[in-house]
């Protein structure tokens, strides 16, 4: 969020605009100015883009407020030049709930389109009477209505990461396991992506970029859902590490460097009087060396307030929380006592082992 400007907060959901959005506005101004477009016409285009992105914010709030209805919070909404992203803590696992959350965004744009179309009709607006369609005070609402319709249609393409892919997955998941439904929806999405890429090569380069975006997004969604399915039914204790490297809180950083270079460990447990009190990562060691030199103390750079998980917590939920918090390693606790650690790399290895065992288990 350091590269984003806060725009405000509604229902505890913060809205940011990424700095790259300014590049879009700059490109619009420069490209149209070079073509000899009058400054007032350029200003109307900028005004339309800003109004459309306000509708994008409303679209994302459609998702966020629908998710809130099911007890799922949204961390924030960020506007990029290519659109908006509502970062939900998680997606509903109930397919009917996911359907409503996914469809809420496009519904907002359809409602805006219908409202603007109705307003234009009662004003007696006649598209056929226009000799030349330029963006201006007379045609502004027409363009905004059309853009909202296009936005809704584009998002309803049945391919991840668009809303249409999630809607398709939700319908399939009513009858099929979530992982299977995701695989089918992802396959359809990637098929459409290949079509966009080939069609775009000969007609419109933008379609090539859209196709690549869809292909990668569909693959990532399928992979993530498969990983989640592998973790279902397991507890944190099933994947926690009981053996790990420890280091004293008052030891110099050169001691941590020595351990780092002499082992495969990238995370260490910091101890004080034989009690685990924090974690130390490879990145924290490097950062500490730059700030304090090799004689700096471990406690100066270590994370002395580590994220904690209970042994009986659902492993899938724990993994999701670690990803959301961008936490690489967590303490595993039972009845208030430290038992071990859980890190993302170990979870990935756990998933690989379970995948490898599937054929054996089926036999």
C-alpha positions in Angstrom: 0.0 0.0 0.0 3.1 2.3 0.1 2.6 2.9 -3.6 -1.1 3.7 -3.3 -3.0 6.8 -2.4 -5.9 6.3 0.1 -9.2 7.7 -1.2 -11.4 6.9 1.8 -13.2 4.2 3.8 -16.7 2.9 3.7 -18.1 0.1 6.0 -14.5 -0.5 7.3 -13.2 -1.1 3.7 -10.4 1.2 2.7 -10.1 2.3 -0.9 -6.7 3.0 -2.5 -5.6 4.1 -6.0 -2.3 2.8 -7.2 0.3 5.3 -8.5 0.3 3.6 -11.9 -3.2 4.9 -12.5 -1.6 8.3 -13.2 0.3 6.8 -16.1 -3.1 5.9 -17.7 -4.3 9.5 -17.5 -0.9 10.8 -18.7 -1.1 8.4 -21.7 -4.6 9.5 -22.6 -3.6 13.2 -22.5 -0.4 12.8 -24.5 -1.7 10.4 -27.2 -4.8 12.5 -27.9 -2.9 15.8 -27.8 -0.5 14.4 -30.4 -3.5 13.6 -32.6 -4.5 17.2 -32.5 -7.5 16.8 -30.2 -8.8 20.0 -28.6 -8.0 20.3 -24.8 -11.7 20.4 -23.9 -12.3 17.1 -25.7 -9.4 15.5 -23.8 -10.8 16.9 -20.6 -14.1 15.1 -21.3 -12.3 11.8 -21.9 -10.5 12.2 -18.6 -13.8 12.9 -16.9 -15.3 9.8 -18.5 -12.4 7.6 -17.3 -12.7 8.9 -13.8 -16.4 8.4 -13.8 -16.0 4.9 -15.1 -13.5 4.0 -12.4 -15.9 5.3 -9.8 -18.3 2.7 -11.2 -15.5 0.2 -10.9 -15.2 1.1 -7.2 -19.0 0.5 -6.9 -18.5 -2.9 -8.7 -15.9 -3.9 -6.2 -18.1 -2.8 -3.3 -20.8 -5.0 -4.7 -18.4 -8.0 -4.1 -17.2 -6.7 -0.8 -20.7 -6.0 0.7 -22.1 -9.3 -0.5 -19.1 -11.0 1.1 -19.7 -9.0 4.3 -23.2 -10.4 4.4 -21.7 -13.9 4.8 -19.2 -12.8 7.5 -16.2 -12.4 5.1 -14.3 -9.1 5.5 -12.5 -7.2 2.7 -9.0 -5.9 3.5 -9.2 -3.2 0.9 -10.1 -2.2 -2.6 -7.2 -1.0 -4.9 -7.7 0.7 -8.3 -5.2 -0.1 -11.0 -5.1 1.1 -14.6 -6.6 -2.3 -15.7 -9.4 -2.2 -13.1 -10.1 -2.7 -9.5 -9.3 -5.5 -7.0 -11.3 -6.2 -3.8 -9.0 -8.2 -1.5 -11.4 -10.5 0.3 -10.0 -12.4 3.3 -11.3 -15.6 1.6 -14.0 -16.8 -0.8 -17.2 -18.5 0.6 -16.9 -22.2 0.4 -20.7 -22.6 0.0 -21.2 -22.4 -3.8 -24.5 -20.5 -3.4 -22.8 -17.9 -1.3 -19.9 -17.7 -3.8 -22.4 -17.3 -6.6 -23.9 -14.2 -4.9 -20.6 -12.7 -4.1 -19.3 -13.2 -7.7 -22.4 -11.9 -9.4 -22.8 -8.9 -7.2 -20.1 -6.9 -9.0 -21.5 -7.2 -12.6 -25.0 -6.7 -11.2 -23.9 -3.2 -10.0 -22.8 -2.3 -13.5 -26.0 -3.6 -15.1 -28.0 -1.6 -12.6 -26.0 1.6 -13.4 -26.5 0.9 -17.2 -30.3 0.5 -16.7 -30.5 3.6 -14.5 -28.6 5.7 -17.0 -30.5 4.3 -20.0 -33.8 5.1 -18.3 -32.7 8.6 -17.5 -31.6 9.2 -21.1 -34.9 7.8 -22.4 -37.1 10.1 -20.3 -34.9 13.0 -21.4 -35.8 12.1 -25.0 -32.2 11.3 -26.0 -32.1 9.9 -29.5 -28.9 8.1 -30.6 -29.9 8.0 -34.3 -30.1 11.8 -34.3 -26.4 12.1 -33.5 -24.4 13.0 -36.6 -21.0 12.4 -34.9 -20.5 10.7 -31.6 -17.9 12.6 -29.6 -17.6 12.6 -25.8 -19.1 15.8 -24.5 -21.8 17.1 -22.2 -24.5 15.8 -24.6 -23.1 12.3 -25.0 -21.3 11.8 -21.6 -24.0 9.7 -20.0 -24.5 7.6 -23.2 -20.8 6.7 -23.1 -20.9 6.0 -19.4 -23.9 3.7 -19.7 -22.3 1.8 -22.6 -19.0 1.4 -20.7 -20.9 -0.1 -17.7 -22.6 -2.6 -20.0 -19.3 -3.6 -21.6 -17.7 -3.8 -18.1 -20.5 -6.2 -17.0 -20.3 -8.3 -20.1 -16.5 -8.6 -20.0 -16.6 -9.6 -16.3 -19.2 -12.3 -17.1 -16.8 -14.1 -19.5 -16.7 -17.6 -17.9 -13.0 -17.6 -17.2 -10.9 -17.0 -14.1 -10.0 -14.5 -12.8 -13.1 -12.7 -14.1 -16.4 -12.9 -12.1 -17.8 -15.2 -14.8 -15.3 -17.9 -14.0 -16.3 -17.8 -10.3 -20.0 -17.8 -11.2 -19.4 -20.9 -13.4 -17.4 -22.6 -10.7 -20.2 -21.9 -8.2 -22.8 -23.5 -10.4 -20.6 -26.5 -11.0 -19.7 -26.8 -7.3 -23.4 -27.2 -6.4 -23.1 -30.7 -7.9 -19.3 -31.4 -8.0 -16.4 -31.2 -5.5 -15.0 -27.7 -5.4 -11.6 -28.8 -6.8 -13.2 -30.6 -9.7 -15.5 -27.7 -10.4 -12.5 -25.3 -10.4 -10.6 -27.6 -12.8 -13.5 -27.6 -15.3 -14.0 -23.9 -15.0 -10.3 -23.3 -15.3 -10.1 -25.5 -18.4 -12.9 -23.6 -20.1 -11.2 -20.3 -19.2 -7.9 -21.4 -20.7 -9.6 -22.6 -23.9 -11.2 -19.1 -24.3 -7.8 -17.6 -23.5 -6.1 -19.5 -26.3 -8.9 -18.4 -28.6 -8.4 -14.7 -27.6 -4.6 -15.0 -28.1 -4.8 -16.5 -31.6 -7.6 -14.1 -32.7 -5.8 -11.2 -31.3 -2.6 -12.0 -33.1 -4.3 -11.2 -36.4 -6.9 -8.6 -35.3 -6.3 -6.8 -32.0 -3.1 -7.0 -29.9 -5.1 -6.0 -26.8 -6.9 -9.4 -27.0 -3.5 -11.1 -26.8 -2.8 -9.4 -23.5 -6.3 -10.3 -22.2 -5.8 -13.9 -23.3 -2.5 -14.2 -21.5 -4.1 -12.6 -18.4 -7.0 -15.1 -18.5 -4.7 -18.1 -19.1 -2.4 -17.3 -16.2 -5.3 -16.3 -13.9 -7.2 -19.6 -14.6 -4.1 -21.7 -14.0 -3.3 -19.9 -10.8 -6.9 -20.4 -9.5 -6.9 -24.1 -10.3 -3.5 -24.6 -8.7 -4.6 -22.7 -5.5 -7.9 -24.6 -5.2 -6.1 -28.0 -5.6 -3.7 -27.0 -2.9 -6.6 -26.1 -0.6 -8.3 -29.4 -1.3 -5.1 -31.3 -0.3 -5.1 -29.5 3.1 -8.8 -30.2 3.9 -9.3 -32.5 6.9 -5.8 -31.9 8.3 -4.9 -30.0 11.4 -1.9 -27.7 12.0 -0.3 -30.4 14.1 -0.2 -32.7 11.1 2.3 -30.4 9.3 4.2 -28.6 12.1 7.9 -28.9 12.4 9.3 -30.3 15.7 13.0 -29.9 14.7 14.3 -26.4 13.9 17.3 -24.2 14.5 17.3 -22.0 17.6 19.3 -18.9 18.4 19.7 -16.8 21.6 18.0 -13.4 21.6 21.2 -11.7 22.7 23.5 -13.4 20.3 25.3 -11.3 17.7 24.1 -11.4 14.1 27.3 -13.1 13.0 26.1 -16.2 14.9 22.9 -16.1 12.8 25.0 -15.8 9.6 27.0 -18.8 10.7 23.9 -20.9 11.2 22.4 -19.6 7.9 25.4 -20.6 5.9 25.9 -24.0 7.6 22.3 -25.3 7.3 19.3 -25.4 4.9 17.2 -23.4 7.4 15.8 -20.0 6.4 13.9 -19.4 9.6 15.2 -19.6 13.2 13.4 -19.7 16.6 14.7 -17.0 18.9 14.9 -18.2 22.6 15.4 -16.4 25.9 16.1 -18.5 29.0 15.2 -21.6 27.0 11.7 -20.2 26.1 10.8 -19.5 22.5 10.1 -15.8 22.1 10.3 -15.0 18.4 11.4 -15.8 14.9 14.3 -14.7 12.7 14.2 -15.0 8.9 16.9 -14.8 6.4 15.6 -11.5 5.1 15.7 -10.1 8.7 19.3 -11.2 9.0 20.3 -9.5 5.8 18.5 -6.3 6.7 20.0 -6.4 10.2 23.5 -6.7 8.8 23.0 -3.6 6.7 21.7 -1.6 9.6 23.8 -2.8 12.6 26.7 -4.8 11.2 27.6 -8.4 12.2 27.8 -7.4 15.9 24.1 -6.2 16.0 21.9 -8.2 18.4 19.3 -10.8 17.3 16.6 -9.1 19.3 17.2 -5.9 17.3 16.0 -7.5 14.1 13.9 -10.6 15.0 10.2 -10.7 15.1 9.4 -10.8 18.8 5.7 -11.0 18.3 5.3 -14.1 16.1 2.0 -15.2 14.6 0.6 -18.1 16.6 -1.5 -21.1 15.6 -3.2 -23.7 17.8 -2.4 -27.4 17.1 -6.1 -28.3 16.5 -6.7 -25.4 14.0 -7.7 -26.4 10.5 -4.5 -26.5 8.4 -6.2 -25.0 5.3 -7.5 -22.1 7.4 -4.1 -21.6 9.0 -2.4 -21.6 5.5 -4.9 -19.1 4.2 -4.3 -16.8 7.3 -0.5 -17.0 6.8 -0.9 -16.0 3.1 -3.2 -13.1 4.0 -0.8 -11.9 6.7 2.2 -12.5 4.4 3.6 -14.5 7.3 6.3 -17.1 6.3 6.5 -18.8 9.7 4.2 -19.2 12.7 4.5 -20.6 16.3 2.4 -23.7 17.0 0.9 -23.6 20.5 -1.0 -26.1 22.6 -2.6 -25.1 25.9 -0.4 -22.0 25.9 2.8 -24.0 25.4 5.1 -23.7 22.4 5.4 -27.0 20.5 6.9 -26.2 17.1 6.7 -24.1 14.0 4.8 -24.1 10.8 6.2 -22.4 7.7 4.8 -21.9 4.2 7.6 -24.0 2.6 6.7 -27.0 4.9 3.1 -26.6 3.9 4.0 -26.7 0.3 6.1 -29.9 0.9 3.1 -31.4 2.8 0.9 -30.7 -0.3 3.5 -32.3 -2.6 3.6 -35.5 -0.5 -0.2 -35.7 -0.4 -0.4 -35.3 -4.2 2.2 -38.0 -4.7 0.2 -40.4 -2.4 -3.1 -40.0 -4.3 -2.4 -42.8 -6.9 -1.3 -45.1 -4.1 -4.3 -44.3 -2.0 -6.6 -45.0 -4.9 -5.1 -48.4 -5.4 
